[in-house]
Amino acid sequence: MRKTILMAVLAFVALTARAQDVVCHRGYWDTEGSAQNSIRSLVKADSIGAWGTEFDVWMTADGVLVVNHDATFQGITIETANWRQLKNLHLDNGEPLPTLEKMLNRAKTLKIKLVLELKPHTSKDLEREAVAKIVAMVKKMGLEERMEYITFSFSGMKELKEKAPAGTPVYYLNGDLSPFQLSEYDVAGIDYSIRVMREHPQWIDEAHSLGMKVNVWTVNSDRDMEWCIHYGVDYITTNAPEKLQQMLGDNP
């Protein structure tokens, strides 16, 4: 009898773990031939069967959507530059700095979920224009059902909620608002750093009680992965997706 109960508990734990999804942070870049926010990192994330891949988007002064994490690339500030100043620059793996259009064109041939981070622009007008262009491009590419949005920008979050199709998941990144405070904005959930979540573990149950999801970033150590699994967060964003898959027993 005792053995039967133990087996049932272990089975429940295994099911709970498998329900948690792996998101590759800036794609799967920490592997041979790849680079952060590269086309290769997108393809590699898809190839290992990760649930999703995250990437970062800025808009140039002349309206081109560019995939890059930092506000600058090789010393050039993206949102104040024209695309001609950036188009001949290359990532660490030799790929050209990708536009969102090229990234989404490649994504159309894959199956992985897309998690687009809108970077907070210094000009809110530019940020609003970026949101409109992003949403229009995603629709044109036929990727609306595979797209989710995240952002540190509170105004950007509200703009994404307004412009994206109803039901599109939008998450807030900044970590300064509780799930209850966010619930009035009808976002899909919180997407907070491991530091914030360790300080506020109660927010996980609070979010779930409100019907909201929880993602935690950037989770790379065994200790932090185990913490996220133990607390039952929904998504774990990591630079080490294959290690996390092994911990979850979730290798394809």
Residue frames relative to the residue before (quaternion, step in Angstrom):
aa qw qx qy qz dx dy dz
M 1.0000 0.0000 0.0000 0.0000 0.00 0.00 0.00
R 0.6639 0.5079 -0.2977 0.4612 3.54 0.93 -1.00
K 0.6383 0.5301 -0.3148 0.4610 3.57 1.08 -0.84
T 0.6386 0.5373 -0.3197 0.4486 3.59 1.01 -0.83
I 0.6504 0.5091 -0.3078 0.4723 3.58 1.00 -0.87
L 0.6456 0.5253 -0.3149 0.4562 3.57 0.98 -0.90
M 0.6583 0.5065 -0.3115 0.4616 3.58 0.93 -0.88
A 0.6426 0.5218 -0.3218 0.4595 3.58 1.02 -0.77
V 0.6409 0.5172 -0.3192 0.4689 3.58 1.01 -0.82
L 0.6628 0.5028 -0.3030 0.4648 3.58 0.90 -0.92
A 0.6381 0.5223 -0.3263 0.4621 3.58 1.00 -0.78
F 0.6431 0.5154 -0.3187 0.4683 3.58 1.01 -0.84
V 0.6469 0.5172 -0.3155 0.4632 3.60 0.94 -0.87
A 0.6507 0.5152 -0.3163 0.4595 3.57 0.97 -0.87
L 0.6562 0.5030 -0.3160 0.4653 3.59 0.95 -0.84
T 0.6336 0.5319 -0.3267 0.4572 3.57 1.02 -0.83
A 0.6579 0.5126 -0.3088 0.4572 3.57 0.95 -0.91
R 0.6878 0.4877 -0.2979 0.4476 3.58 0.87 -0.92
A 0.6018 0.5662 -0.3644 0.4294 3.59 1.18 -0.43
Q 0.6081 0.5399 -0.3601 0.4573 3.58 1.23 -0.29
D 0.2670 -0.8063 0.5184 0.0997 3.55 -0.87 1.01
V 0.3880 -0.7296 0.5327 0.1828 3.51 -1.12 0.86
V 0.0865 -0.7735 0.6274 0.0233 3.56 -0.88 1.04
C 0.3384 -0.7409 0.5479 0.1909 3.58 -0.80 1.03
H 0.3565 -0.7624 0.5109 0.1747 3.56 -0.70 1.13
R 0.8142 -0.0578 -0.0444 0.5760 3.58 -0.46 1.28
G 0.6663 -0.4510 0.2751 0.5263 3.55 1.15 0.67
Y 0.5396 -0.5533 0.4814 0.4134 3.55 -1.31 -0.11
W 0.0241 0.8625 -0.4982 0.0856 3.51 0.11 1.37
D 0.6616 0.5105 -0.3153 0.4497 3.59 1.14 -0.53
T 0.5519 0.5434 -0.4058 0.4852 3.50 0.69 1.22
E 0.6889 -0.5281 0.3007 0.3951 3.58 -1.13 0.62
G 0.8388 0.2126 -0.1747 0.4698 3.55 -0.98 0.94
S 0.6413 0.5300 -0.3169 0.4554 3.56 1.28 -0.02
A 0.0929 -0.7581 0.6404 0.0808 3.54 -1.38 0.07
Q 0.6406 -0.5408 0.3742 0.3965 3.56 -1.17 0.53
N 0.8578 0.0659 -0.0745 0.5042 3.56 -1.01 0.91
S 0.4374 0.6798 -0.4681 0.3570 3.56 1.07 0.75
I 0.6338 -0.4876 0.4212 0.4278 3.56 -1.30 0.22
R 0.6273 0.5467 -0.3272 0.4477 3.55 1.02 -0.85
S 0.6555 0.5140 -0.3212 0.4505 3.61 0.95 -0.82
L 0.6080 0.5422 -0.3318 0.4757 3.58 1.16 -0.64
V 0.6866 0.4827 -0.2744 0.4694 3.56 0.84 -1.03
K 0.6581 0.5115 -0.3095 0.4576 3.58 0.97 -0.88
A 0.6258 0.5328 -0.3389 0.4579 3.61 0.99 -0.78
D 0.6534 0.5054 -0.3023 0.4757 3.56 1.01 -0.83
S 0.6707 0.5457 -0.3037 0.4002 3.57 0.93 -0.91
I 0.7081 0.4307 -0.2765 0.4865 3.63 1.09 -0.53
G 0.5322 -0.6687 0.3874 0.3456 3.58 1.26 0.10
A 0.2750 0.7540 -0.5450 0.2425 3.59 1.11 0.57
W 0.5703 -0.5979 0.4351 0.3577 3.58 -1.13 0.63
G 0.8299 -0.0517 0.0871 0.5487 3.57 0.84 -0.96
T 0.2031 -0.7448 0.6176 0.1503 3.50 -1.36 0.21
E 0.2795 -0.7724 0.5563 0.1255 3.54 -0.93 1.00
F 0.0666 0.7815 -0.6191 0.0395 3.56 -1.10 0.70
D 0.4220 -0.7483 0.4862 0.1602 3.53 -1.20 0.73
V 0.1234 -0.8296 0.5442 0.0202 3.58 -0.88 0.94
W 0.0805 -0.7463 0.6605 0.0136 3.51 -1.09 0.99
M 0.2517 -0.7294 0.5975 0.2182 3.55 -1.29 0.16
T 0.4309 -0.6961 0.5175 0.2489 3.55 -0.98 0.91
A 0.6891 -0.4791 0.3510 0.4153 3.56 -1.30 0.23
D 0.7400 0.3686 -0.2278 0.5144 3.59 1.14 -0.56
G 0.6911 -0.5811 0.2562 0.3451 3.55 1.14 0.71
V 0.5047 0.6247 -0.4468 0.3942 3.61 1.18 0.38
L 0.3308 -0.7426 0.5540 0.1792 3.57 -0.87 1.01
V 0.0886 -0.8226 0.5605 -0.0368 3.54 -0.64 1.24
V 0.3259 -0.7409 0.5586 0.1811 3.57 -1.04 0.84
N 0.3552 0.6894 -0.5617 0.2882 3.56 -0.56 1.25
H 0.4926 -0.6790 0.4499 0.3065 3.59 -1.02 0.67
D 0.7670 0.3770 -0.2086 0.4755 3.57 0.65 -1.10
A 0.6162 -0.5475 0.4206 0.3791 3.55 -1.29 0.37
T 0.7524 0.2835 -0.1710 0.5695 3.56 1.21 -0.51
F 0.1046 -0.7507 0.6441 0.1031 3.53 -1.28 0.40
Q 0.8322 -0.1064 -0.0013 0.5441 3.53 -0.62 1.25
G 0.7607 -0.4235 0.1819 0.4571 3.52 0.92 1.04
I 0.6379 0.5049 -0.3291 0.4794 3.59 1.26 -0.02
T 0.3530 -0.7279 0.5484 0.2118 3.58 -0.81 1.01
I 0.4374 -0.7602 0.4166 0.2391 3.54 -0.43 1.27
E 0.7382 0.4540 -0.2735 0.4173 3.60 0.70 -1.00
T 0.7112 0.3950 -0.2731 0.5135 3.62 1.21 -0.21
A 0.6031 0.5601 -0.3449 0.4512 3.59 1.31 -0.01
N 0.4040 -0.6410 0.5780 0.3030 3.53 -1.34 0.22
W 0.6501 -0.5540 0.3514 0.3834 3.56 -1.14 0.64
R 0.6055 0.5749 -0.3670 0.4101 3.62 1.02 -0.67
Q 0.6347 0.5240 -0.3312 0.4614 3.60 1.20 -0.46
L 0.7481 0.4080 -0.1920 0.4869 3.58 1.23 -0.45
K 0.5954 0.6635 -0.3552 0.2811 3.57 1.04 -0.76
N 0.7177 0.4233 -0.2624 0.4867 3.61 1.14 -0.44
L 0.5191 0.6304 -0.4173 0.3988 3.59 1.28 0.20
H 0.2496 -0.8015 0.5358 0.0906 3.56 -1.13 0.72
L 0.5120 -0.6204 0.5113 0.3026 3.53 -1.29 0.57
D 0.7223 -0.4519 0.3082 0.4232 3.55 -1.33 0.15
N 0.7105 0.4321 -0.2681 0.4863 3.61 1.10 -0.55
G 0.6450 -0.5641 0.3085 0.4130 3.59 1.25 0.24
E 0.5165 0.6291 -0.4273 0.3936 3.58 1.23 -0.16
P 0.5324 -0.5784 0.4922 0.3738 3.59 -1.17 0.46
L 0.5903 -0.5242 0.4633 0.4026 3.56 -1.20 0.52
P 0.3124 -0.8126 0.4561 0.1847 3.63 -0.46 1.12
T 0.3574 -0.6565 0.6117 0.2590 3.50 -1.23 0.56
L 0.6248 -0.5192 0.4105 0.4141 3.57 -1.24 0.32
E 0.6063 0.5719 -0.3549 0.4236 3.57 1.01 -0.76
K 0.6791 0.4717 -0.2949 0.4789 3.60 0.89 -0.87
M 0.6310 0.5353 -0.3325 0.4525 3.56 1.01 -0.79
L 0.7069 0.4560 -0.2705 0.4682 3.58 0.86 -0.92
N 0.5896 0.5638 -0.3673 0.4468 3.58 1.07 -0.62
R 0.6736 0.4635 -0.2899 0.4974 3.56 1.01 -0.82
A 0.6295 0.5546 -0.3348 0.4291 3.58 1.00 -0.78
K 0.5702 0.6122 -0.3753 0.3991 3.59 1.11 -0.62
T 0.6963 0.4672 -0.2694 0.4735 3.60 1.12 -0.61
L 0.6730 0.4753 -0.2711 0.4978 3.58 1.32 -0.12
K 0.4772 -0.6825 0.4822 0.2720 3.58 -1.32 0.01
I 0.5258 0.6989 -0.3864 0.2929 3.58 1.19 -0.50
K 0.5195 -0.6114 0.4995 0.3269 3.57 -1.20 0.62
L 0.2833 -0.7711 0.5544 0.1335 3.56 -1.03 0.84
V 0.0890 -0.7908 0.6056 0.0056 3.56 -0.79 1.09
L 0.1015 -0.8382 0.5358 -0.0039 3.54 -0.08 1.35
E 0.1803 -0.7785 0.5938 0.0940 3.55 -0.75 1.08
L 0.2633 -0.7319 0.6129 0.1386 3.54 -0.74 1.13
K 0.3009 -0.7591 0.5496 0.1766 3.59 -0.62 1.11
P 0.4904 -0.6559 0.4752 0.3216 3.62 -0.99 0.73
H 0.2304 -0.7810 0.5695 0.1122 3.57 -0.60 1.16
T 0.5532 -0.6166 0.4375 0.3499 3.58 -1.11 0.57
S 0.7102 0.3531 -0.2268 0.5651 3.57 1.21 -0.56
K 0.3731 -0.7422 0.5109 0.2211 3.59 -0.60 1.10
D 0.5848 0.5532 -0.3764 0.4586 3.60 1.12 -0.56
L 0.6503 0.5024 -0.3054 0.4811 3.58 0.98 -0.86
E 0.6429 0.5259 -0.3186 0.4567 3.57 1.00 -0.80
R 0.6463 0.5050 -0.3177 0.4758 3.60 0.99 -0.82
E 0.6456 0.5094 -0.3169 0.4725 3.57 0.99 -0.81
A 0.6273 0.5408 -0.3286 0.4540 3.56 1.03 -0.81
V 0.6421 0.5213 -0.3217 0.4609 3.59 0.93 -0.88
A 0.6626 0.5098 -0.3094 0.4531 3.58 0.86 -0.94
K 0.6797 0.4860 -0.2873 0.4683 3.58 0.94 -0.88
I 0.6302 0.5349 -0.3300 0.4559 3.58 1.01 -0.82
V 0.6887 0.4871 -0.2844 0.4556 3.57 0.76 -1.05
A 0.6530 0.5095 -0.3122 0.4654 3.59 0.99 -0.82
M 0.6685 0.5007 -0.3047 0.4577 3.60 0.95 -0.83
V 0.6325 0.5275 -0.3270 0.4634 3.57 0.99 -0.82
K 0.6472 0.5076 -0.3130 0.4749 3.57 1.01 -0.81
K 0.6540 0.5246 -0.3069 0.4503 3.57 0.91 -0.93
M 0.7027 0.4624 -0.2550 0.4769 3.58 1.04 -0.80
G 0.4325 -0.7177 0.4481 0.3116 3.60 1.25 -0.19
L 0.5127 0.6722 -0.3869 0.3681 3.57 1.17 0.61
E 0.3055 0.7985 -0.4833 0.1882 3.60 1.23 0.22
E 0.6952 0.4818 -0.2912 0.4470 3.61 0.95 -0.81
R 0.7074 0.4318 -0.2652 0.4928 3.60 1.19 -0.36
M 0.6316 0.5741 -0.3150 0.4149 3.59 1.26 -0.12
E 0.0127 -0.7387 0.6737 0.0183 3.52 -1.16 0.83
Y 0.2678 -0.7813 0.5499 0.1248 3.57 -1.16 0.62
I 0.0301 -0.7665 0.6413 0.0168 3.52 -1.17 0.72
T 0.0933 0.8034 -0.5850 0.0599 3.57 -1.14 0.54
F 0.4471 -0.6510 0.5470 0.2777 3.54 -1.29 0.55
S 0.6249 0.5727 -0.3248 0.4195 3.57 1.21 -0.51
F 0.3913 -0.7232 0.5170 0.2377 3.59 -0.65 1.09
S 0.6636 0.4798 -0.3075 0.4846 3.59 0.95 -0.83
G 0.6324 0.5288 -0.3263 0.4625 3.58 1.06 -0.72
M 0.6033 0.5569 -0.3403 0.4584 3.56 1.08 -0.76
K 0.6873 0.4694 -0.2841 0.4760 3.58 0.87 -0.96
E 0.6376 0.5271 -0.3271 0.4567 3.58 1.04 -0.75
L 0.6453 0.5093 -0.3146 0.4746 3.59 1.00 -0.80
K 0.6333 0.5236 -0.3327 0.4627 3.58 0.99 -0.78
E 0.6833 0.4930 -0.2818 0.4590 3.56 1.01 -0.82
K 0.7742 0.4073 -0.1955 0.4433 3.57 0.85 -0.98
A 0.6506 0.5107 -0.3292 0.4556 3.61 1.03 -0.67
P 0.6320 -0.5339 0.3818 0.4120 3.61 -1.14 0.46
A 0.6204 -0.5488 0.4071 0.3849 3.58 -1.12 0.67
G 0.7862 0.3079 -0.2417 0.4783 3.54 -0.93 0.92
T 0.4895 0.6475 -0.4461 0.3771 3.58 1.24 -0.12
P 0.4203 -0.7185 0.4829 0.2717 3.63 -0.70 0.97
V 0.0004 -0.7602 0.6486 -0.0365 3.55 -0.93 1.04
Y 0.1010 -0.8064 0.5826 0.0057 3.57 -0.83 1.06
Y 0.3418 -0.7245 0.5706 0.1808 3.53 -1.21 0.69
L 0.3041 -0.8190 0.4761 0.1004 3.57 -0.85 1.07
N 0.5920 0.6853 -0.3499 0.2397 3.55 1.04 -0.76
G 0.3792 -0.7763 0.4419 0.2416 3.59 1.16 -0.48
D 0.5810 0.6170 -0.3578 0.3921 3.59 1.25 0.13
L 0.7240 0.3737 -0.2316 0.5315 3.61 1.25 -0.12
S 0.4509 -0.6698 0.5184 0.2816 3.57 -1.04 0.77
P 0.6578 -0.4848 0.3760 0.4369 3.60 -1.20 0.26
F 0.6320 0.5345 -0.3383 0.4478 3.60 0.98 -0.80
Q 0.6617 0.5002 -0.3087 0.4654 3.60 0.94 -0.86
L 0.6900 0.4764 -0.2745 0.4707 3.59 1.06 -0.73
S 0.5507 0.6743 -0.3888 0.3016 3.55 1.10 -0.63
E 0.6244 0.5557 -0.3554 0.4184 3.61 1.05 -0.58
Y 0.6731 0.4834 -0.2964 0.4747 3.60 1.23 -0.33
D 0.4061 -0.7645 0.4335 0.2504 3.58 1.33 0.15
V 0.3070 0.7341 -0.5462 0.2617 3.59 0.94 0.82
A 0.6311 -0.5683 0.3752 0.3713 3.56 -1.23 0.43
G 0.7762 -0.2813 0.1947 0.5296 3.56 1.09 -0.60
I 0.5799 -0.5506 0.4603 0.3857 3.51 -1.34 -0.35
D 0.1007 -0.7642 0.6365 0.0277 3.53 -1.14 0.74
Y 0.1550 0.8490 -0.4726 0.1784 3.54 0.47 1.32
S 0.6198 -0.5615 0.4051 0.3694 3.55 -1.24 0.49
I 0.6285 -0.5312 0.4080 0.3954 3.54 -1.24 0.44
R 0.6041 0.5566 -0.3606 0.4418 3.61 1.06 -0.65
V 0.6723 0.4878 -0.2944 0.4726 3.58 0.88 -0.95
M 0.6976 0.4856 -0.2889 0.4405 3.57 0.85 -0.92
R 0.6168 0.5214 -0.3543 0.4714 3.60 1.08 -0.60
E 0.6541 0.4964 -0.3070 0.4811 3.59 1.14 -0.62
H 0.7963 0.1897 -0.0775 0.5692 3.60 1.15 -0.64
P 0.0065 0.8389 -0.5442 0.0034 3.64 0.61 1.00
Q 0.5764 0.6031 -0.3743 0.4048 3.59 1.17 -0.53
W 0.5608 0.6166 -0.3888 0.3926 3.59 1.18 -0.41
I 0.5620 0.5967 -0.3977 0.4122 3.61 1.16 -0.45
D 0.7018 0.4306 -0.2665 0.5010 3.59 0.81 -0.98
E 0.6159 0.5495 -0.3499 0.4430 3.58 1.04 -0.74
A 0.6495 0.5089 -0.3097 0.4725 3.58 0.95 -0.88
H 0.6816 0.4926 -0.2960 0.4530 3.57 0.83 -0.97
S 0.6432 0.5233 -0.3290 0.4518 3.60 1.01 -0.73
L 0.6909 0.4453 -0.2569 0.5083 3.57 1.25 -0.52
G 0.5369 -0.6413 0.3902 0.3849 3.57 1.29 0.10
M 0.5190 0.6336 -0.4046 0.4067 3.57 1.24 0.45
K 0.4201 -0.6880 0.5386 0.2451 3.55 -1.24 0.57
V 0.2505 -0.7552 0.5897 0.1386 3.55 -1.32 0.38
N 0.0219 -0.7491 0.6618 0.0169 3.53 -0.95 0.98
V 0.1420 -0.7757 0.6097 0.0798 3.56 -1.13 0.69
W 0.0341 -0.7900 0.6119 -0.0148 3.56 -1.02 0.92
T 0.7885 -0.2710 -0.5473 -0.0730 1.74 -2.22 1.04
V 0.2144 -0.8369 0.5025 0.0353 3.52 -0.35 1.37
N 0.0500 0.8534 -0.5110 0.0900 3.58 -0.20 1.28
S 0.6933 0.4680 -0.2911 0.4644 3.60 1.03 -0.68
D 0.6298 -0.5223 0.4132 0.3997 3.57 -1.25 0.48
R 0.6415 0.5539 -0.3184 0.4246 3.56 0.96 -0.92
D 0.7046 0.4488 -0.2706 0.4784 3.58 0.88 -0.91
M 0.6111 0.5375 -0.3525 0.4619 3.57 1.06 -0.67
E 0.6586 0.5074 -0.3029 0.4659 3.56 0.93 -0.91
W 0.6230 0.5404 -0.3359 0.4550 3.59 1.03 -0.78
C 0.6780 0.4933 -0.2920 0.4600 3.59 0.87 -0.95
I 0.6435 0.5085 -0.3208 0.4738 3.57 1.00 -0.81
H 0.6526 0.5325 -0.3094 0.4414 3.56 0.91 -0.93
Y 0.7488 0.4045 -0.2204 0.4766 3.59 0.90 -0.92
G 0.4756 -0.7377 0.4032 0.2589 3.58 1.24 0.11
V 0.2258 0.7595 -0.5767 0.1992 3.59 0.93 0.79
D 0.5544 -0.6610 0.4055 0.3023 3.57 -1.13 0.60
Y 0.7985 0.0918 -0.0117 0.5948 3.56 1.00 -0.87
I 0.1324 -0.7705 0.6202 0.0640 3.54 -1.12 0.75
T 0.1822 -0.7879 0.5833 0.0753 3.56 -0.64 1.16
T 0.0482 0.8352 -0.5311 0.1344 3.54 -0.67 1.16
N 0.4184 -0.6581 0.5618 0.2761 3.53 -1.35 0.39
A 0.7190 0.3756 -0.2180 0.5427 3.59 1.32 -0.16
P 0.0263 -0.8746 0.4833 0.0290 3.59 0.70 1.05
E 0.6620 0.5067 -0.3369 0.4376 3.61 0.93 -0.72
K 0.6089 0.5311 -0.3536 0.4713 3.59 1.07 -0.66
L 0.6663 0.4917 -0.3036 0.4713 3.58 0.94 -0.87
Q 0.6195 0.5378 -0.3455 0.4557 3.60 0.98 -0.75
Q 0.6495 0.5071 -0.3178 0.4691 3.58 0.98 -0.83
M 0.6508 0.5150 -0.3203 0.4568 3.58 0.97 -0.81
L 0.6983 0.4467 -0.2549 0.4978 3.57 1.10 -0.72
G 0.3904 -0.7003 0.4967 0.3323 3.58 1.23 -0.31
D 0.5136 0.6938 -0.3405 0.3728 3.52 1.23 0.59
N 0.3140 0.7518 -0.5267 0.2425 3.62 1.10 0.52
P 0.4673 -0.6795 0.4794 0.3003 3.58 -0.96 0.82
